[in-house]
Amino acid sequence: MNEVFQVRAARTGDVQGIAELVNAYAAQSVMLPRSVESIALALDDFVVAADCHGRVMACGALKPYSPSLAEVASVAVSREAHGHGVGRAVVAAVEELAVRRGVRELFALTLTPKFFESVGYGVDDRARFPEKLRRDCAACVRRAGCAEVCVSRTLDREGVDVAA
Ligand SMILES: CC(C)(COP(=O)(O)OP(=O)(O)OC[C@H]1O[C@@H](n2cnc3c(N)ncnc32)[C@H](O)[C@@H]1OP(=O)(O)O)[C@@H](O)C(=O)NCCC(=O)NCCS
């Protein structure tokens, strides 16, 4: 991979690239799918990593549940870019967005908890996030055999953990 990448807020021209990235993993049951329309509607919540040609090579989103709680969602890095710190940079950019919006509690539901543990999250009990269970899990077709692991992190206003 060309290791030069820029992490920035998503733009209208990124919508298709985000959808292709997320839905390629969704087709392999690694992530939940996102429609182009749902991405466009939530574009202000997305960050991307773009290559030197401006193409989307990774994305992530801050999905709000309350003024203080949000999910780190739709984190995906194109296969050819894995293992170069792009995922870490995307999660850091989502956290910066959270800090700017005053959100302190972050969680994610993931099949790759080790990745999130490597970037500062701890395994948690999803029952601590009833907002997520009510809004998404209750209607999810995969809820019976869900293998996702809940991870969370608390930020202070500077974006570092309040407690280890
Ligand atoms: C998981 C994913 C986002 C990681 O992206 P990446 O750019 O390869 O990750 P990074 O290079 O930034 O790695 C950061 C750390 O996480 C670790 N890590 C990355 N992927 C991992 C994995 N699959 N399993 C365990 N650890 C992993 C790295 O070893 C690194 O740790 P270190 O800094 O202590 O060495 C990427 O593999 C991906 O897009 N997977 C498919 C979609 C997905 O599973 N998304 C997760 C959220 S639902």
PDBQT file of the ligand as one rigid body, heavy atoms in Angstrom, charges set to zero:
ROOT
HETATM    1  C1  LIG A 201     -10.592  -4.290  12.037  1.00  0.00    +0.000 C 
HETATM    2  C2  LIG A 201      -9.984  -3.289  11.047  1.00  0.00    +0.000 C 
HETATM    3  C3  LIG A 201     -10.827  -2.001  11.073  1.00  0.00    +0.000 C 
HETATM    4  C4  LIG A 201      -8.530  -2.988  11.478  1.00  0.00    +0.000 C 
HETATM    5  O1  LIG A 201      -7.982  -1.989  10.621  1.00  0.00    +0.000 OA
HETATM    6  P1  LIG A 201      -6.381  -1.845  10.425  1.00  0.00    +0.000 P 
HETATM    7  O2  LIG A 201      -6.141  -0.568   9.699  1.00  0.00    +0.000 OA
HETATM    8  O3  LIG A 201      -5.839  -3.085   9.841  1.00  0.00    +0.000 OA
HETATM    9  O4  LIG A 201      -5.899  -1.726  11.953  1.00  0.00    +0.000 OA
HETATM   10  P2  LIG A 201      -4.559  -0.985  12.464  1.00  0.00    +0.000 P 
HETATM   11  O5  LIG A 201      -3.459  -1.274  11.522  1.00  0.00    +0.000 OA
HETATM   12  O6  LIG A 201      -4.872   0.449  12.742  1.00  0.00    +0.000 OA
HETATM   13  O7  LIG A 201      -4.307  -1.760  13.833  1.00  0.00    +0.000 OA
HETATM   14  C5  LIG A 201      -4.406  -1.150  15.112  1.00  0.00    +0.000 C 
HETATM   15  C6  LIG A 201      -4.181  -2.218  16.158  1.00  0.00    +0.000 C 
HETATM   16  O8  LIG A 201      -5.237  -3.194  16.115  1.00  0.00    +0.000 OA
HETATM   17  C7  LIG A 201      -4.686  -4.506  15.934  1.00  0.00    +0.000 C 
HETATM   18  N1  LIG A 201      -5.589  -5.235  15.012  1.00  0.00    +0.000 N 
HETATM   19  C8  LIG A 201      -6.001  -4.838  13.803  1.00  0.00    +0.000 A 
HETATM   20  N2  LIG A 201      -6.836  -5.739  13.260  1.00  0.00    +0.000 NA
HETATM   21  C9  LIG A 201      -6.945  -6.746  14.157  1.00  0.00    +0.000 A 
HETATM   22  C10 LIG A 201      -7.659  -7.955  14.160  1.00  0.00    +0.000 A 
HETATM   23  N3  LIG A 201      -8.440  -8.335  13.137  1.00  0.00    +0.000 N 
HETATM   24  N4  LIG A 201      -7.534  -8.767  15.246  1.00  0.00    +0.000 NA
HETATM   25  C11 LIG A 201      -6.765  -8.407  16.308  1.00  0.00    +0.000 A 
HETATM   26  N5  LIG A 201      -6.062  -7.230  16.347  1.00  0.00    +0.000 NA
HETATM   27  C12 LIG A 201      -6.145  -6.420  15.275  1.00  0.00    +0.000 A 
HETATM   28  C13 LIG A 201      -3.320  -4.280  15.306  1.00  0.00    +0.000 C 
HETATM   29  O9  LIG A 201      -2.438  -5.366  15.579  1.00  0.00    +0.000 OA
HETATM   30  C14 LIG A 201      -2.877  -2.998  15.969  1.00  0.00    +0.000 C 
HETATM   31  O10 LIG A 201      -2.410  -3.277  17.265  1.00  0.00    +0.000 OA
HETATM   32  P3  LIG A 201      -0.965  -2.727  17.788  1.00  0.00    +0.000 P 
HETATM   33  O11 LIG A 201      -0.956  -1.250  17.466  1.00  0.00    +0.000 OA
HETATM   34  O12 LIG A 201      -0.995  -3.028  19.239  1.00  0.00    +0.000 OA
HETATM   35  O13 LIG A 201       0.026  -3.486  16.992  1.00  0.00    +0.000 OA
HETATM   36  C15 LIG A 201      -9.931  -3.870   9.610  1.00  0.00    +0.000 C 
HETATM   37  O14 LIG A 201      -9.316  -5.157   9.645  1.00  0.00    +0.000 OA
HETATM   38  C16 LIG A 201     -11.299  -4.028   8.946  1.00  0.00    +0.000 C 
HETATM   39  O15 LIG A 201     -11.767  -3.119   8.264  1.00  0.00    +0.000 OA
HETATM   40  N6  LIG A 201     -11.940  -5.210   9.115  1.00  0.00    +0.000 N 
HETATM   41  C17 LIG A 201     -13.220  -5.482   8.504  1.00  0.00    +0.000 C 
HETATM   42  C18 LIG A 201     -14.345  -4.662   9.123  1.00  0.00    +0.000 C 
HETATM   43  C19 LIG A 201     -14.377  -4.786  10.636  1.00  0.00    +0.000 C 
HETATM   44  O16 LIG A 201     -14.198  -5.869  11.202  1.00  0.00    +0.000 OA
HETATM   45  N7  LIG A 201     -14.614  -3.641  11.333  1.00  0.00    +0.000 N 
HETATM   46  C20 LIG A 201     -14.541  -3.599  12.793  1.00  0.00    +0.000 C 
HETATM   47  C21 LIG A 201     -15.636  -2.844  13.392  1.00  0.00    +0.000 C 
HETATM   48  S1  LIG A 201     -17.224  -3.596  13.149  1.00  0.00    +0.000 SA
ENDROOT
TORSDOF 0
